[in-house]
């Protein structure tokens, strides 16, 4: 069965998988890159992954050096996982994956808007906490990837 991945590489990030028959899974970043690789390896063994959307990240002016380094390290680790497993991926900016999915009336902040849309598209998933924003982003990135092909 075909599937698509979405990856939010932030420190509170997540990965999500959606399948051609509408099944959706989302997991928060487990805190260890080898555990994250095991999750993706399991998905790859079960599904034909057509494309992954990996959020293109960059540093923000107010971030500290340590925070920026950690963020970049997570981003590179996710690139390595996808590349090592032969999963095609595209780097996509938040503006690009949100286009056509998220609108300002969905919430006050980008995180609230992503949660609102993910809850609407994937009501079977438990996304009730504010801290589920990484899982919501990953689900919407996977949705973007599915739309891409």
N, C-alpha and C positions, 0 to 999 in steps of 0.2 A: 504494500500500500504506500502511496506517495505521501510525503510530509514536508513541512517547511519549518525552519527554526527562526527564532528571534533571540537576540542576546543583548541585554543591557549590561555593559561591562563595569558599571560603577561598583563601589565597595559594598553597597547594599543592592547590587544588581541581581540579575536573574537570567534564566534561560527558559524558553517556552517552545513547545512543539504543537503544531496543529496538523491534522491529517485531512486527506481528501474527503473522508466521510464525516468530518466535523468534530472529531475527538480533539480535545485540547488538554494539554498538561503544562503546568508552569512550576518551576522550582526556584527558590531563592538561591543565590550563590552560597554554596556550603562553607565558604571560608578557606577552602583548600583546593588548589587547582587540579590536583590529581583526582579528587572526588568529583569535581566538575567534569573532568574528562571521562570518568566512569559513567556519569549520567548520559553524556552525549554518545559514548560508545554503545550503551544499552539501546538508546533510541536508534542509532545507526544499524544495529543488528536486527531491529524489529521493522524498520521502515526504510523506504527508498527516499532519502532526503534530497529534494530537488534544489533547494537554495536556502541559505541562511542570511538574515539581515542582521548585521553587526553594527550597532550604533557607533558612528564616528564621533569620537570625543575629543575635547581639547581643554586646556586649562582655563580657568577663570581668574581675573585679576586679583580677587581677594583670597584665593587659595594659597595655603602655605606650601613650601617646597616639599615637605614629606607627603602631604596629601596629593599633590600633583604627581609625584613619583609613583605612589601607590596606584593611583588611577591609571597611569600609563602602563604600569606593570600588569595590571589586570587586563587592560585592553590587548596588550601584546600576547598575554597568555591565551586569551580566547582566540586570537588570530592563529596562534600555534596549534591549538586543539583542532580547530576547523581545518587548517591546512594539512596537519598530520593525518587526519582521518579522511582526507580527500573530499571534504564537503565543500561544494562551491559556496562562496559567500560574497556579499557586496557590502561595502561600507556605506552607511546611509546617515545623513544628518537628521536630527530631530525634526527640523522643518519639513524635510522630504517625506519621512514616514508618517508624519502627522497629517500631511495634506490629504484631504478627502476623507479622513477618519475622525479627526478631532476638530471641534469648532469652539469658539469662545464661550458659547452658551452652555457648554458641558461642565463648567466649573470656573472658579476664581484663578487658580494657578495651573500651570501645565501638568503637575502631578495629579491634581484633583480631576482635571479633564481626562487624562489617560485612564484613571481608575473608573470614572463614569462610563467611558466608552467600553472598556474591557468588561465591566460588569454587565453591560447591555449585550455585548456580542457573545460572552461566555458565561451565562447565568449559572451554569452547573458548577463553576469553580468558586472556591471560597476566597473572595477578595474583599472582605469586609473591613480589614484594618487599613489605616492610613499608611502603614509601613509596607503594604502590598504594592506600592507604586512601581517598584522595580519589576515585579511579576507582571503588572499591567503593561508597562512599557515593552517587556519582552513579548507578550502576547500580541501587542499591536505591531511590533517589528515582524513577527512571524506572519501576521495578516498581510502586512506590506509585501513580504517575500512571496507569499502565495499569489498575490495579485500580479507580481512581476513574472511569475512562471515558475 
